[in-house]
Amino acid sequence: MKRATDPDILLLQATADPTRLSILRQLSAEVEVCACDFTDCCDIGQPTVSHHLKVLRSAGWVTSERRGTWIYYSIRPEAVIRFRELAGALSAGPARPAAVLTGKVAPLTVRPAN
């Protein structure tokens, strides 16, 4: 399988993992987080945290800053903006009522005139 190089695909792929999504949620709730603090939220070991943070950094989701022996991460606002743009570009199709999209109401069908 060919490895994706499109920045938008990398951004979206990085969010498709439950651990990385948990990390992003924690980062969106705080200004910055020490790498050591992700082991608690995600219930995983430090090497696994480091791997997920590397994926998020490579995809453009996070920035990092070393302070002595600690590394602090923060979410990149540009990544959030791009993610929202990508999601906003999706359409449910031409003017379909929300009830049809959620499956609560059967879609209208047009029958040919006899």
N, C-alpha and C positions, 0 to 999 in steps of 0.2 A: 504494500500500500504506500502510495506517495505521501510524503510528509507535507503538511500544509505550511505555506509561507505567507499567506494573506493575513495581514495584521488583524482584520476583523474576525477571521476564523479562529486565530490563536486566542483572541480575547474571549470569544464565546466558548471555545473548547476548555479554557482554563476554569470556567465556572461550572462545567459539567460534572465535577467531582464533588461529592458531599463534604469532604474535609476542606477543600479549597473554598467552597461556598460558605462553610462555617467561619473560616478565617476572614473572608471578605465581609461577612456580617459583623464580626467582632471589630474589624477595622473601620467599618462604616459607623459604628457606635462610639468610637474613640478617636482622638486625634492621632495617636500613635501607640503602638504596642510593642513591647519587647518580645523578641522571638521566643524567649523562655516561657512566656505566658500563654502561648498557643497550646502547649501540651495539656493544660487543664481544660480548655474549652473543647478540644477535639478528642481528648482521651487517647492520645498517641504519643510515641516517643519522639525525642528531639531529632534523631536522624530523619524520621518521616516528615516532621514539621519542616525541616530544612529543605527537603525535596519539594514539598508543596509550595513553599515560599519561592524557591527557585523557578518553578513553573509559572507562578503568578508574576514574578519579576520579569521573566522572559516574555510573557504575554503583554506586559505593559500595565498590569493592574496595580503594582505596588512599587514604592521606592524604599530604599533602606539607608540608614545612617549608623555607622559604627561609633560607639561611645565606650572606649576602653575595651573590655571583653564582651560587651553586650551589643547587639544589633537591634535597632528599633525600626519598625516598619510603619508605613502610612499608605493609605489608599491614594491613588492618583486621581484627582478630580477629572482630568481629561479622559480617563478610562471610563468613569461613570457616565460622563456626557456622551461618549461614543456608544456605550452600551445602550443608553436611552434612545439615541438616534437610530440605532439598528432595530431596536424593538418597535419604535414608533413608525418605522418604514414598512412594517408588516401590516397587511390589511386583511380584514376578514372577507373581503370581496365587496361587490357593489351593494351598498345600502341594505344590508340584512339586519333585521331587528335583533336585538340582544337575546331575546328569548329563543330565537331560532338557533343562534350560535351556541347557546348553553344546552340545547337539546330539550328544553322544556315545552316547546311548541313545535308541532310538525310544520315544515316549510310549506308555503303555499305552492300549489301546482296549477298551471294554466292548462285547461283542457281545450282542445280544438273545437271550434263551433261546428255543429252538424248542418 
